[in-house]
């Protein structure tokens, strides 16, 4: 998994980098096929905003979160990403085990 961290109006400290990378391990625990993760941390007045784009095989997943505290925003984002990744994984498993492709379901 490639991790790209970018800061807008914010210096990314080693503590934040380690916190984000340790939290992202939860996503790779649920879904092994994560290719690339791009995280943008930004500060807008009193609001800390974090955006993440996760590139998995066949799809790009985007989530964002905002909070007054950067660590709370990171936790919220990871929760959203985790739910979205699990949903994507379940869709893939359901599609794979259904026996008929989705094209045939639409024609019926």
BELRA-V34984 format. One record per backbone hydrogen bond with DSSP energy under -0.5 kcal/mol. CO is the residue of the C=O (numbers start at 1). NH is the residue of the N-H. If there is no record, write none. Layout:
# BELRA-V34984
co=CO nh=NH
co=CO nh=NH
This chain:
# BELRA-V34984
co=2 nh=37
co=3 nh=5
co=4 nh=39
co=6 nh=41
co=7 nh=9
co=8 nh=43
co=10 nh=12
co=11 nh=13
co=13 nh=17
co=14 nh=18
co=15 nh=19
co=16 nh=20
co=17 nh=21
co=18 nh=22
co=19 nh=23
co=20 nh=24
co=21 nh=25
co=23 nh=26
co=24 nh=27
co=24 nh=28
co=25 nh=29
co=26 nh=30
co=27 nh=31
co=33 nh=35
co=33 nh=57
co=35 nh=2
co=36 nh=55
co=37 nh=4
co=38 nh=53
co=39 nh=6
co=39 nh=41
co=40 nh=51
co=41 nh=8
co=42 nh=49
co=44 nh=47
co=47 nh=44
co=47 nh=49
co=48 nh=67
co=49 nh=42
co=50 nh=65
co=51 nh=40
co=52 nh=54
co=52 nh=63
co=53 nh=38
co=53 nh=55
co=54 nh=56
co=54 nh=61
co=55 nh=35
co=55 nh=36
co=56 nh=59
co=59 nh=56
co=61 nh=54
co=63 nh=52
co=65 nh=50
co=67 nh=48
co=69 nh=73
co=70 nh=74
co=71 nh=75
co=72 nh=76
co=73 nh=77
co=74 nh=78
co=75 nh=79
co=76 nh=80
co=77 nh=81
co=78 nh=82
co=79 nh=83
co=80 nh=84
co=81 nh=85
co=82 nh=86
co=83 nh=87
co=84 nh=88
co=85 nh=89
co=86 nh=90
co=87 nh=91
co=88 nh=92
co=89 nh=93
co=90 nh=94
co=91 nh=95
co=92 nh=96
co=93 nh=97
co=94 nh=98
co=101 nh=104
co=101 nh=105
co=102 nh=106
co=103 nh=107
co=104 nh=108
